[in-house]
């Protein structure tokens, strides 16, 4: 059985590498960036890391990773999507639709995309593929990364003692089971609500 002490021990050994994982996620590599930042902030609340450094590394990793993703998308993405082969016409239509979308909503997509888990992985690539002007991308990406990093770090730091207390009391497995049960219950509630609305 996983204990909170073991979990904190493993996280502590990663130290300031935890918030740096945000950069991998921002580049478009599926990885638990936000979870890693939360874990680092919780460790900071226990005195094992410095919250200022955790926040600075998290924010810098988000911004740098997004810029790498943008440049990769700009240099490679369009050619990869437009290459000859099955579905080329469909892919070109998608590129055209993306161009129109980013022309209208690009700044909002870049800023708000930072706050949405699955969108966060792809938005920088999409901005690059659709040739969003770099200065515009950089400003809204930096603003999104800064506000997101500070908010997530601060909330996890403040909630850190409560999180550790809950995990210590009920155990990691029990806490995970409770989270899954709450998620399933919420999904069931929303499904019934939609069915009632449809009826």
Secondary structure in CASP SS format (residue, H / E / C, confidence):
PFRMAT SS
TARGET T0000
AUTHOR 0000-0000-0000
METHOD secondary structure of the structure
MODEL  1
X C 1.00
X C 1.00
X C 1.00
X H 1.00
X H 1.00
X H 1.00
X H 1.00
X H 1.00
X H 1.00
X H 1.00
X H 1.00
X H 1.00
X H 1.00
X H 1.00
X C 1.00
X C 1.00
X H 1.00
X H 1.00
X H 1.00
X H 1.00
X H 1.00
X H 1.00
X H 1.00
X H 1.00
X H 1.00
X H 1.00
X H 1.00
X C 1.00
X C 1.00
X C 1.00
X C 1.00
X C 1.00
X H 1.00
X H 1.00
X H 1.00
X H 1.00
X H 1.00
X H 1.00
X H 1.00
X H 1.00
X H 1.00
X H 1.00
X H 1.00
X H 1.00
X H 1.00
X C 1.00
X C 1.00
X C 1.00
X C 1.00
X C 1.00
X H 1.00
X H 1.00
X H 1.00
X H 1.00
X H 1.00
X H 1.00
X H 1.00
X H 1.00
X H 1.00
X H 1.00
X H 1.00
X H 1.00
X H 1.00
X H 1.00
X H 1.00
X H 1.00
X H 1.00
X H 1.00
X H 1.00
X H 1.00
X H 1.00
X H 1.00
X H 1.00
X H 1.00
X H 1.00
X H 1.00
X H 1.00
X H 1.00
X H 1.00
X H 1.00
X H 1.00
X H 1.00
X C 1.00
X C 1.00
X C 1.00
X C 1.00
X C 1.00
X H 1.00
X H 1.00
X H 1.00
X H 1.00
X H 1.00
X H 1.00
X H 1.00
X H 1.00
X H 1.00
X H 1.00
X H 1.00
X H 1.00
X H 1.00
X H 1.00
X H 1.00
X H 1.00
X H 1.00
X H 1.00
X H 1.00
X H 1.00
X H 1.00
X H 1.00
X H 1.00
X H 1.00
X H 1.00
X H 1.00
X C 1.00
X C 1.00
X C 1.00
X H 1.00
X H 1.00
X H 1.00
X H 1.00
X H 1.00
X H 1.00
X H 1.00
X H 1.00
X H 1.00
X H 1.00
X H 1.00
X H 1.00
X H 1.00
X C 1.00
X C 1.00
X C 1.00
X C 1.00
X H 1.00
X H 1.00
X H 1.00
X H 1.00
X H 1.00
X H 1.00
X H 1.00
X H 1.00
X H 1.00
X H 1.00
X H 1.00
X H 1.00
X H 1.00
X H 1.00
X H 1.00
X H 1.00
X H 1.00
X H 1.00
X H 1.00
X H 1.00
X H 1.00
X H 1.00
X H 1.00
X H 1.00
X H 1.00
X H 1.00
X H 1.00
X H 1.00
X H 1.00
X H 1.00
X H 1.00
X H 1.00
X H 1.00
X H 1.00
X H 1.00
X H 1.00
X H 1.00
X C 1.00
X H 1.00
X H 1.00
X H 1.00
X H 1.00
X H 1.00
X H 1.00
X H 1.00
X H 1.00
X H 1.00
X H 1.00
X H 1.00
X H 1.00
X H 1.00
X H 1.00
X H 1.00
X H 1.00
X H 1.00
X H 1.00
X H 1.00
X H 1.00
X H 1.00
X H 1.00
X H 1.00
X H 1.00
X H 1.00
X H 1.00
X H 1.00
X C 1.00
END
